[in-house]
């Protein structure tokens, strides 16, 4: 930071207040402090949004993994499948007769 040597402090200790009072003078102090306050509010909003987004993404990943397990049939001991007539079971077979070729 270029202002640190001029103010006489370490770069990590420089604050907006120091810069505003040293370089801005009385006429620029208020606008610079207003800008600082606006930046602080925007940073807080961005952090809050990041926390909310992280929570949403984690929830979506959990739901997606649960859906994947359901699709692959891993949520129960034996996968359930749909039979030809729409009934659900582990090994649904249609025992009724079917015509394979009507030309016979």
N, C-alpha and C positions, 0 to 999 in steps of 0.2 A: 504494500500500500504506500503510495507516494506521500500521503499526508502525515504519516507517522514520524518521520525524521523532523519535519517542520514543527510539529506540535511538541515533540520531545518525549514521546511514549512509544512502547512496543506496538507493532502492527496489530497484534491480537487484542490490544486494549483500546484501540481507537473506536470511538462511538460517533454516531451521527450528531449528537449534541456538541461534542468537541469540535467537529468540523464546521458545524453551523455557527457556533460562537466565534471561532477563530477566523474563518474565511468569509462567512456570510454577512456578518454585522447584524445590526438590529433590524434592518429592513428585510433581510432574507431569513432570519432565524425562524419566524413563524411559518412561512411557507415550507421550509425544509422540515420542520417538526411535524407539520401536517402531512407531508409526503411520507415521513417515517411512520407515523401512526397508520396511514393507509396501507403501507406495506406490511406492517405487523398484523393488521386485521386480515389482509388477503392471505398471508402465510398461515394464519390460524385456520382460515376456511379451507385452504388447500390441504393442510394436515388432517383436518376433520374429514374431508372428502376422501382422502387416501385411506383412512381407517375404515370408513364405511364401505369403500370399494373393496378393500381387502376382505372384509367380512362377507360381502356379496360373492366375491370370487371363490372363497373357501366353501361357501354354501353351495354354489353352483357345481364345483368340483365334486363335492360329496354327493349331490343329487345325480350327477352324471355317472359316477362310479356305481351308485345303487341301480340306476337304469341299466348300466352295462351288465351288472350281475343278473338282473331280472331277464334281460334279453337272452343271455347265455344260459339261463336256467340254473344259475349257481346259488340262488337264494334259498332253495330247498334241497333236500337230500337227493331227490330224483326229479329230473326235469319233467314238466308237464307240457303236453303237446295237444294241439287241437286235432280231433278226429275228422273224418270226412263229413260228418253230420253236425259238426260244431261242438260236440261234447269234449270236455277237457279231462285228461287223465294222464298217468305216467306212461302207459302203453295202450293207447286207444287204437283198436283195430275195428274195421267195419267187416262184420261177418256176413253181411247180406250179399246176394249174388249180383254181379255186374256184367253187362254185356261189353265185351272188349271189341268185337267186330260184328256188325249186323249182317254182313254178307255171307255168313256161314250157313 
